[in-house]
Protein backbone atom coordinates (compact mmCIF):
# COMPACT_ATOMS: atom_id res chain seq x y z
CA UNK A 1 0.00 0.00 0.00
CA UNK A 2 1.14 3.51 -0.77
CA UNK A 3 0.87 6.09 2.02
CA UNK A 4 0.18 9.75 1.44
CA UNK A 5 2.67 11.81 3.40
CA UNK A 6 0.31 14.79 3.30
CA UNK A 7 -2.81 13.25 4.90
CA UNK A 8 -1.52 9.80 6.06
CA UNK A 9 -4.08 8.00 3.89
CA UNK A 10 -3.18 4.49 2.69
CA UNK A 11 -4.19 3.65 -0.86
CA UNK A 12 -3.60 1.03 -3.53
CA UNK A 13 -3.61 2.59 -6.98
CA UNK A 14 -1.06 2.53 -9.77
CA UNK A 15 -0.03 6.18 -9.47
CA UNK A 16 1.01 8.39 -6.55
CA UNK A 17 -1.92 10.81 -6.63
CA UNK A 18 -3.66 10.47 -3.26
CA UNK A 19 -7.37 9.65 -3.80
CA UNK A 20 -8.17 11.24 -0.43
CA UNK A 21 -6.51 14.68 -0.66
CA UNK A 22 -5.14 14.83 -4.22
CA UNK A 23 -1.52 15.29 -3.09
CA UNK A 24 1.14 14.16 -5.53
CA UNK A 25 4.87 14.00 -4.74
CA UNK A 26 7.25 16.10 -6.79
CA UNK A 27 9.97 14.73 -9.05
CA UNK A 28 13.71 15.33 -9.19
CA UNK A 29 15.54 14.19 -12.33
CA UNK A 30 12.64 11.90 -13.21
CA UNK A 31 12.28 10.09 -9.85
CA UNK A 32 9.66 10.70 -7.19
CA UNK A 33 10.91 12.95 -4.40
CA UNK A 34 9.12 12.48 -1.07
CA UNK A 35 11.44 14.80 0.88
CA UNK A 36 12.65 17.35 -1.69
CA UNK A 37 13.72 19.84 0.97
CA UNK A 38 16.40 17.34 2.09
CA UNK A 39 17.46 16.17 -1.36
CA UNK A 40 20.42 18.52 -1.78
CA UNK A 41 21.53 19.35 1.76
CA UNK A 42 20.91 17.68 5.14
CA UNK A 43 22.87 16.79 8.27
CA UNK A 44 23.17 13.06 7.59
CA UNK A 45 25.97 13.03 5.03
CA UNK A 46 28.29 15.28 3.09
CA UNK A 47 26.62 16.37 -0.18
CA UNK A 48 29.57 15.05 -2.20
CA UNK A 49 29.74 11.71 -0.36
CA UNK A 50 28.11 9.66 -3.11
CA UNK A 51 30.47 11.02 -5.76
CA UNK A 52 33.38 9.83 -3.63
CA UNK A 53 31.79 6.48 -2.71
CA UNK A 54 31.12 5.69 -6.34
CA UNK A 55 34.87 5.79 -6.95
CA UNK A 56 36.05 3.79 -3.93
CA UNK A 57 33.42 1.12 -3.20
CA UNK A 58 34.51 -1.55 -5.66
CA UNK A 59 38.16 -0.92 -4.75
CA UNK A 60 37.59 -1.31 -1.00
CA UNK A 61 37.79 -4.70 0.77
CA UNK A 62 35.28 -3.54 3.39
CA UNK A 63 32.52 -2.80 0.89
CA UNK A 64 33.16 -5.98 -1.09
CA UNK A 65 33.13 -8.35 1.88
CA UNK A 66 30.16 -6.61 3.49
CA UNK A 67 28.21 -7.30 0.28
CA UNK A 68 29.15 -10.98 0.46
CA UNK A 69 28.08 -11.22 4.11
CA UNK A 70 24.77 -9.56 3.28
CA UNK A 71 24.24 -11.92 0.37
CA UNK A 72 24.98 -14.88 2.64
CA UNK A 73 22.28 -13.64 5.04
CA UNK A 74 19.79 -13.37 2.20
CA UNK A 75 20.45 -16.93 1.04
CA UNK A 76 20.26 -18.27 4.60
CA UNK A 77 17.33 -16.34 6.07
CA UNK A 78 15.67 -14.22 3.39
CA UNK A 79 15.36 -16.30 0.24
CA UNK A 80 12.23 -16.00 -1.92
CA UNK A 81 11.43 -12.46 -0.79
CA UNK A 82 9.35 -10.81 -3.49
CA UNK A 83 9.20 -7.10 -2.59
CA UNK A 84 12.39 -5.43 -1.37
CA UNK A 85 13.27 -1.89 -0.32
CA UNK A 86 16.75 -0.65 0.46
CA UNK A 87 16.80 2.55 2.51
CA UNK A 88 19.83 4.72 1.83
CA UNK A 89 20.81 2.87 -1.33
CA UNK A 90 23.32 5.57 -2.26
CA UNK A 91 25.16 4.59 -5.43
CA UNK A 92 23.42 1.20 -5.59
CA UNK A 93 26.42 -0.90 -4.52
CA UNK A 94 24.49 -2.95 -1.95
CA UNK A 95 21.27 -2.78 -3.95
CA UNK A 96 22.94 -4.46 -6.94
CA UNK A 97 24.05 -7.34 -4.71
CA UNK A 98 20.53 -7.72 -3.30
CA UNK A 99 19.08 -7.71 -6.81
CA UNK A 100 21.45 -10.50 -7.89
CA UNK A 101 20.64 -12.57 -4.80
CA UNK A 102 16.88 -12.14 -5.30
CA UNK A 103 16.37 -12.21 -9.08
CA UNK A 104 12.63 -12.82 -8.71
CA UNK A 105 12.00 -9.80 -6.45
CA UNK A 106 10.66 -6.36 -7.23
CA UNK A 107 13.48 -4.09 -6.05
CA UNK A 108 13.06 -0.52 -4.79
CA UNK A 109 15.88 1.76 -3.72
CA UNK A 110 15.53 4.99 -1.78
CA UNK A 111 18.08 7.67 -0.96
CA UNK A 112 17.72 11.04 0.77
CA UNK A 113 20.38 12.67 -1.45
CA UNK A 114 19.10 12.80 -5.01
CA UNK A 115 22.63 12.91 -6.48
CA UNK A 116 23.31 9.31 -5.41
CA UNK A 117 20.42 7.97 -7.47
CA UNK A 118 22.16 8.79 -10.74
CA UNK A 119 24.89 6.30 -9.91
CA UNK A 120 22.38 3.75 -8.64
CA UNK A 121 20.44 3.99 -11.89
CA UNK A 122 23.59 3.35 -13.93
CA UNK A 123 24.60 0.40 -11.73
CA UNK A 124 21.16 -1.27 -11.66
CA UNK A 125 20.40 -0.85 -15.40
CA UNK A 126 16.67 -0.44 -14.79
CA UNK A 127 16.50 -3.43 -12.41
CA UNK A 128 15.22 -1.25 -9.52
CA UNK A 129 12.62 1.43 -8.97
CA UNK A 130 14.37 4.43 -7.40
CA UNK A 131 13.04 7.29 -5.28
CA UNK A 132 14.22 10.13 -3.09
CA UNK A 133 12.96 9.63 0.46
CA UNK A 134 13.52 10.49 4.11
CA UNK A 135 13.73 7.28 6.18
CA UNK A 136 11.84 8.90 9.05
CA UNK A 137 8.81 9.25 6.77
CA UNK A 138 8.36 6.19 4.55
CA UNK A 139 5.45 6.44 2.06
CA UNK A 140 4.36 2.79 2.34
CA UNK A 141 2.26 0.56 4.60
CA UNK A 142 2.42 -3.28 4.59
CA UNK A 143 4.25 -3.15 1.25
CA UNK A 144 7.56 -5.04 1.52
CA UNK A 145 8.71 -8.42 2.77
CA UNK A 146 12.33 -7.27 3.10
CA UNK A 147 13.76 -3.86 3.97
CA UNK A 148 17.53 -3.31 4.18
CA UNK A 149 19.35 -0.32 5.66
CA UNK A 150 23.10 -0.87 5.54
CA UNK A 151 25.17 1.66 7.47
CA UNK A 152 22.33 4.16 7.38
CA UNK A 153 20.84 4.42 10.89
CA UNK A 154 23.99 5.95 12.38
CA UNK A 155 23.49 8.96 10.08
CA UNK A 156 19.97 9.66 11.42
CA UNK A 157 19.31 11.37 14.76
CA UNK A 158 15.96 9.67 15.40
CA UNK A 159 16.78 6.05 14.58
CA UNK A 160 13.83 4.88 16.71
CA UNK A 161 11.45 6.69 14.36
CA UNK A 162 13.09 4.95 11.38
CA UNK A 163 12.58 1.51 12.95
CA UNK A 164 8.92 2.35 13.57
CA UNK A 165 8.52 3.42 9.95
CA UNK A 166 10.20 0.23 8.74
CA UNK A 167 7.87 -1.86 10.89
CA UNK A 168 4.81 -0.22 9.32
CA UNK A 169 6.18 -0.51 5.77
CA UNK A 170 6.82 -4.25 6.18
CA UNK A 171 4.15 -6.88 5.67
CA UNK A 172 3.49 -9.15 8.66
CA UNK A 173 6.26 -11.75 8.50
CA UNK A 174 8.52 -9.34 6.64
CA UNK A 175 12.16 -8.94 7.62
CA UNK A 176 14.64 -6.13 8.11
CA UNK A 177 18.39 -6.44 7.54
CA UNK A 178 20.60 -3.80 9.16
CA UNK A 179 24.30 -3.04 9.49
CA UNK A 180 25.71 -0.30 11.72
CA UNK A 181 29.11 0.75 13.10
CA UNK A 182 29.76 -0.65 16.57
CA UNK A 183 31.53 0.25 19.82
CA UNK A 184 31.44 3.92 20.89
CA UNK A 185 35.07 3.73 22.06
CA UNK A 186 36.09 3.45 18.39
CA UNK A 187 34.74 6.94 17.64
CA UNK A 188 37.27 8.83 15.53
CA UNK A 189 37.69 11.43 12.84
CA UNK A 190 36.17 8.96 10.38
CA UNK A 191 32.85 9.12 12.24
CA UNK A 192 32.98 12.91 12.33
CA UNK A 193 33.70 13.07 8.60
CA UNK A 194 30.82 10.69 7.85
CA UNK A 195 28.38 12.76 9.97
CA UNK A 196 27.64 9.79 12.23
CA UNK A 197 25.29 10.46 15.12
CA UNK A 198 26.45 7.37 17.06
CA UNK A 199 28.33 4.11 17.07
CA UNK A 200 26.12 1.41 18.55
CA UNK A 201 26.78 -0.58 21.69
CA UNK A 202 26.65 -4.35 21.19
CA UNK A 203 23.12 -4.70 22.62
CA UNK A 204 21.70 -1.33 21.62
CA UNK A 205 20.26 -1.90 18.16
CA UNK A 206 18.67 -5.24 19.11
CA UNK A 207 16.98 -3.56 22.09
CA UNK A 208 15.59 -0.79 19.87
CA UNK A 209 14.32 -3.35 17.37
CA UNK A 210 12.55 -5.34 20.09
CA UNK A 211 10.99 -2.15 21.42
CA UNK A 212 9.67 -1.43 17.92
CA UNK A 213 8.03 -4.88 17.85
CA UNK A 214 10.60 -6.93 15.95
CA UNK A 215 11.84 -10.43 16.75
CA UNK A 216 15.61 -10.89 16.33
CA UNK A 217 16.59 -13.72 13.97
CA UNK A 218 20.36 -13.16 13.80
CA UNK A 219 22.72 -10.68 15.43
CA UNK A 220 26.48 -10.76 15.00
CA UNK A 221 29.48 -8.51 14.84
CA UNK A 222 31.78 -8.43 11.83
CA UNK A 223 35.12 -6.76 11.14
CA UNK A 224 36.18 -8.92 14.07
CA UNK A 225 39.47 -10.29 12.78
CA UNK A 226 40.60 -6.75 12.06
CA UNK A 227 39.39 -5.28 15.36
CA UNK A 228 42.87 -4.99 16.97
CA UNK A 229 44.18 -3.16 13.89
CA UNK A 230 41.05 -1.00 13.76
CA UNK A 231 41.44 -0.09 17.43
CA UNK A 232 45.06 0.88 16.91
CA UNK A 233 44.24 3.01 13.90
CA UNK A 234 41.12 4.71 15.31
CA UNK A 235 42.57 5.38 18.77
CA UNK A 236 45.83 6.88 17.45
CA UNK A 237 45.70 8.38 13.94
CA UNK A 238 41.90 8.69 14.05
CA UNK A 239 42.04 11.01 17.08
CA UNK A 240 44.24 13.63 15.37
CA UNK A 241 42.53 16.92 14.55
CA UNK A 242 43.94 16.92 11.01
CA UNK A 243 42.97 13.27 10.35
CA UNK A 244 42.15 12.57 6.71
CA UNK A 245 39.35 9.99 6.70
CA UNK A 246 39.68 9.46 2.93
CA UNK A 247 43.13 7.94 3.51
CA UNK A 248 41.41 4.76 4.74
CA UNK A 249 40.42 4.06 1.13
CA UNK A 250 43.80 4.99 -0.37
CA UNK A 251 45.85 1.88 0.23
CA UNK A 252 47.94 -0.30 -2.11
CA UNK A 253 46.16 -3.19 -3.77
CA UNK A 254 48.22 -5.83 -1.94
CA UNK A 255 47.18 -4.42 1.43
CA UNK A 256 43.55 -4.21 0.38
CA UNK A 257 43.65 -7.91 -0.60
CA UNK A 258 45.32 -8.85 2.67
CA UNK A 259 42.65 -7.09 4.71
CA UNK A 260 39.98 -8.65 2.51
CA UNK A 261 41.33 -12.11 3.37
CA UNK A 262 41.16 -11.25 7.08
CA UNK A 263 37.55 -10.11 6.78
CA UNK A 264 36.74 -13.31 4.90
CA UNK A 265 37.60 -15.14 8.14
CA UNK A 266 34.73 -13.26 9.79
CA UNK A 267 32.45 -14.24 6.92
CA UNK A 268 33.47 -17.89 7.26
CA UNK A 269 32.75 -17.91 11.01
CA UNK A 270 29.40 -16.17 10.53
CA UNK A 271 28.57 -18.73 7.84
CA UNK A 272 29.17 -21.49 10.40
CA UNK A 273 26.43 -19.94 12.52
CA UNK A 274 28.71 -18.22 15.02
CA UNK A 275 27.61 -14.87 16.41
CA UNK A 276 30.77 -12.86 16.92
CA UNK A 277 30.67 -10.80 20.14
CA UNK A 278 32.85 -7.85 19.08
CA UNK A 279 33.82 -6.11 15.87
CA UNK A 280 33.83 -2.82 14.06
CA UNK A 281 30.31 -3.39 12.72
CA UNK A 282 27.12 -5.21 13.69
CA UNK A 283 24.66 -7.05 11.45
CA UNK A 284 21.10 -7.85 12.51
CA UNK A 285 18.28 -9.67 10.76
CA UNK A 286 14.87 -9.30 12.44
CA UNK A 287 11.25 -10.01 11.50
CA UNK A 288 7.92 -8.31 12.01
CA UNK A 289 5.82 -11.07 13.65
Secondary structure, DSSP 4 states (H G I P E B T S, - for coil): -EE-TTT--EE--SSS--TTT----EEETTEEES-GGGSS--SSS-TTHHHHHHHHGGG-HHHHHHHHHHHHHHHHH-TT--EEEEET-TTSHHHHHHHHHTTTSEEEEEESSHHHHHHHHHHHTTSEEEEE--TTS-SBSS-EEEEEEES-GGG-S-HHHHHHHHHHHEEEEEEEEEEEEB-GGG--HHHHHTT-S--B-TTHHHHHHHHHTEEEEEEEEES-TTHHHHHHHHHTGGGSTT--GGGGG---HHHHHHHHHHHHHHHHHHHTT---S--SEEEEEEEE-
